[in-house]
Structure formats: structure tokens, C-alpha cells
Amino acid sequence: MGRELQKKKRRSGRQPVRTSNKSKKVLNPRGNNTIAKNWNKDETLSQNYRRLGLLARLKAPTGGVEKRLGVAGAVTARTSVNDPFAITTIENAIVSEVRVERDAEGKIVRILGNSRPNPLNDPLNDLDEDSDMEGADDKAAEEWGGIEEDPEDTDRREKEWLDAMVSKYGEDTAAMAKDRKLNPMQQTAADIAKRIRKLTKA
């Protein structure tokens, strides 16, 4: 039924209603001749009012405020006072001199004298681990061999587990696999049968 109606609608001469995204009315201020004379139709209402020194709303604007470009004394996001990772400007940069050794081509080979360990004032430099500490960690990792289980103890516990299952269910491995109390790790029937065969061979 629905398909036929859709076909009928498609065949009809009724054109679909399309709305344009452009607003229907162009802002045209009325009521004040001074505002009407100085009105710029390319700007929004709040931009026009700000240019004329008026307020579009008495309350705080909702949804944020447009950033004004080129305002003297404006602090950008990168050079914020509270941002410790911001790159400082040339005026605030710390300039220092060092002695360097160059090769025949003029490339710097090494820095002479006492050089600062953090020349770029990188705050993350203190968090880096030293290479000496990494070497100590490697030695500790080599010394620790991990947890070693006694294979005889593992076999003994598995034998006890399988004996309990066989004493309860006999040869029925499907029932063993479904038992949640004796088979908490949810071993499959095939896996249990394989373990029982391995145990009986030994």
C-alpha cells in the first residue's frame, strides 16, 4: 500500500516545497534616523550597534561573543599569561651566549663550557627520565625472572580437579563442561576429554 502511494506522489505534478537558507527580511532599522543613515547592511545587528557605540542587548550575549581582531592589548591564546607551554615572544626571550667548537665547514660540533641543561626553558624537560635511570631499570628487569610455577604442583591440582569431575560425572564430558561449580573456568567438553586422556596415559 505504501509503495503505491509513493509512486502516486512521485507522478503528481506537485512540486516539493523548498525553502532558501537566506533570511527573508533584510535588516532595515526604523525609528531612529541616525541609526538608519549609518546602518551597514553587510554587518549584523550587534556589529552595527557596536560600531555606533550602542548595545544590542542589555543582558550578556548568549552563545559567546565575536572575537575582535586588531585590538591593542588583546592577549591571544598562545601567549596567555597563565599558559606555561606558550612560546614567548622575542622581547621576553632569555638570550644567552655560549662558546662553540666548529668544524672546517662551519658546523657546530660541540658546545664548550658549562651549558644550561634546558636552553629552551621547556617545562617538560624535568619530567624526562635520565638515561642512567633507564639503564638501572633494564638491569632490574633482567634480574627478575617472573613468577615460576612448580609444574608438579600444577599437575597435582589439575589431577585433583579432574578426579572430582570424573567421580561426579563419569565419562560424560558434556555435563562436566556445563558444571559451573567444578568447572569455573568454563573449559569445553573437548578440552576436558583431552586432559582426561592425557592424565590416564601418564
N, C-alpha and C positions, 0 to 999 in steps of 0.2 A: 504494500500500500504506500509506504513512504517513498519508494523508488519512483512510482508513477507520479506522485505529487512533485517530486524534484524535477522530473522530466517536463512536467507541465509548466512549472515555474520557469524553467530554462527556455522553453519555447515561447513563452508570452513576451509581448513587446515591452513589458515594464522594465525600465532602466533602473539599475541599482542606485541608491542614493549615495552620493559621495560628498563628503564634507572636506573643505580645504583646511589646512593647518593654520593658514593666515587668519588673524583675528578680523572680524567683520568691520569693527569700527576703528578708525584711526583716531588716536587721542587728539582731541581738539578742545583746549581749555576754554571754558566760558566763565563769565562772571568778573574777571579782572582783566582790564585792557593791558596792563603792564606785563602780566604773565603771558597773555596771548601774543603780544608783539615779540617777546623774547623766547617763545617756545620753539624748540628744535624737534621736528617730527621724527628724526632718526634716533633720538635718545628716549630712554624710558622715562616714566613719570618721576621716579626717585632721582634719576640723573639730572633731569631738568630742574627739579626743586633744589637739589644740592647746588647746582650751578648758580641758581638765583638766590641762594642763601636761605632757603625755606626748608621746612620739614614736611615730608610726605606723610609720616605717621608720628603721632605723639608718643606712642609706646615704642619699645625696642623692636626693630625689624625681625620678622620670623624667617627662618631658613638661612641665616647668615647674611653677611654684608659683602658687597663687591669690593675687592682689593683695589686701592687707588695706587696707580703707578706713578713714579717720579716724585713722590712726596719727600721733602727733606726730613732727615731724621728717622725715616722709616727703617725698622730693623727687619731684615729678611730672615727667612727660616734657617738659612745656612750659617749666618753669622749671629745667631741668637746668643745672648749673654749667658743663658743657662745651659747651652748645648756644649758639653765638654769635647765632643768629637768634631766640632765645626773647624774648618780650616781658617786660620786667622788671616787677616789682610796684611799687606806689606808693611803698613805703618805699625802694626802690633807684633810683627815677626821678631823673633830673637835672632840677632845676627852675631855670629862669632867667627873667629879666624882660626885656622889650623895650618900646620905645616905638612906638606905632602911630598912624596917622592914620586917623580915621573920617570917614565922610560924614554928611549930615544925618540919615539913618535909623539911624545907629549901626553900620553895617557897616564892617569893616576894609578900607581902601583900599590902604594900603601900610605897610611896616614901616620905621621911622626908625632911623637909627644903623647900627652895624655888627652885622648879624645873622649868626648862625652859618650856614654853608652846609649843615650837616647837623643840623637841630634834633632829629630823631628817632633819632639815632645809628644810622642804617641802614648796615650794613657793605657793602651792595651799592652805596651811593651813590658810592664811589670808583671802581667799575668802569664807571659810566655815562660815555659819551663826551660831551664838551662840544659845544655847538652850533657853536663855532668850528672844531673839528676836522672836523665833518661838512661844513661849507662848503668846507674845503680839499679834502676827498675828492671833492666834487662837481666842483670845478674840474679836478682831475686826471682824473676820468672823462671830462669834456668834451674835454680836450686829447687824450686817447688815442683814436685813431680805430679801433683794432682792426687785425687783420692784413689787409693788402690784397695780393691775388694779382694778378699780371700776367695779364690774360685771354689775351694772345698766348702766354704760356708754357704756360698750361693747355691751350690748343688744340693747341699743338705736341706736348705729352706725350700727349694723347688721340689725336692723329693717328698718332704712333709706335705706340701700343698697338693701335689698330685695324688699322694696316698689318701688324703682326706677326700678328694674328689672321687677317686675310684671306689673307696669304701662306701660312699653315699650313692653313686650312680652306676657303678659297674662299668660297662662298656659304652654307655650312652653319652657320647661326647657332645651331642646337640643339647642335652639337658645340662651338661656341665657348663657349656658356653652361656646358657641363659641364667644360671645361678648368680645372682648379684652379690650374695654374701661370700661364697667361697671363691668367686671369680670377679674380684672388684676391678681388675684392670681390663675386663671385657675381652679376654682372649677368645679368638674364634675357635670353632669346633675343630677345624683342620689343624690349627696351631696346637691345641691341646692334644690331639691324636698324635701329632708328630713328637711332642715332648714325651708322651707316654711310651711310644715306640723306642725313643732314644733311651729312656730310663730302663726299659725292660732288656735292651741289648747290653747295657753296661753291667 
